[in-house]
């Protein structure tokens, strides 16, 4: 007796790009009307902090001791 796999739920269709843009614009307007503010950050600036050094991996043979 073979077991049939259960079908996965159908994926939701992504909203059209224009619809997404309108939603973002509406949310931004509501945020600003509620007293929120937007900070302008220079290009290339990131909020991520590098708390640990870079991670280096060695591919191939093991180094000699």
Backbone torsions as a table, in degrees:
resi	resn	phi	psi	omega
1	UNK	NA	125.4	-179.2
2	UNK	-97.6	148.0	179.7
3	UNK	-100.5	125.1	179.6
4	UNK	-83.2	135.4	177.1
5	UNK	-68.0	142.4	178.8
6	UNK	-77.8	136.3	-178.5
7	UNK	-68.9	142.8	178.4
8	UNK	-79.4	159.6	-179.9
9	UNK	-64.9	142.8	179.7
10	UNK	-65.5	143.2	179.8
11	UNK	-74.4	143.1	178.6
12	UNK	-73.1	143.8	178.1
13	UNK	-73.2	132.2	179.4
14	UNK	-68.2	142.3	178.3
15	UNK	-67.3	154.5	178.6
16	UNK	-62.0	150.4	-177.9
17	UNK	-58.8	-37.5	-179.3
18	UNK	-65.8	-40.0	178.7
19	UNK	-64.1	-42.2	178.5
20	UNK	-62.7	-43.0	-179.9
21	UNK	-62.6	-40.9	179.1
22	UNK	-65.9	-40.9	178.9
23	UNK	-62.8	-43.8	178.6
24	UNK	-63.3	-42.5	179.4
25	UNK	-62.5	-41.6	179.4
26	UNK	-65.9	-42.4	179.1
27	UNK	-65.5	-39.1	178.9
28	UNK	-65.0	-43.9	179.2
29	UNK	-61.5	-44.2	179.0
30	UNK	-63.9	-39.0	178.9
31	UNK	-62.9	-45.6	-179.5
32	UNK	-67.9	-39.5	177.9
33	UNK	-64.5	-29.3	179.9
34	UNK	-81.5	2.8	176.9
35	UNK	100.9	4.7	178.6
36	UNK	-73.2	161.4	177.2
37	UNK	-133.5	157.2	-178.8
38	UNK	-115.3	128.9	176.6
39	UNK	-94.1	137.8	176.3
40	UNK	-96.6	121.6	-177.1
41	UNK	-108.3	135.9	-179.8
42	UNK	-63.4	150.3	177.9
43	UNK	-60.3	135.1	177.5
44	UNK	93.6	-10.4	179.7
45	UNK	-84.9	139.5	179.8
46	UNK	-127.4	151.7	177.7
47	UNK	-91.7	-2.9	-179.3
48	UNK	-76.4	138.8	177.4
49	UNK	-108.2	134.5	178.9
50	UNK	-90.1	90.6	-175.9
51	UNK	-79.8	-24.6	177.7
52	UNK	-123.7	159.4	-178.6
53	UNK	-66.2	176.6	179.7
54	UNK	-66.1	148.1	178.5
55	UNK	-95.1	120.3	178.6
56	UNK	-115.4	136.7	176.6
57	UNK	-122.0	152.0	177.7
58	UNK	-111.5	125.6	178.1
59	UNK	-101.9	145.4	177.5
60	UNK	103.6	-147.6	-175.4
61	UNK	-73.1	155.6	179.4
62	UNK	-71.0	143.1	178.3
63	UNK	-67.4	148.4	179.9
64	UNK	-75.5	141.5	-177.4
65	UNK	-82.1	NA	NA
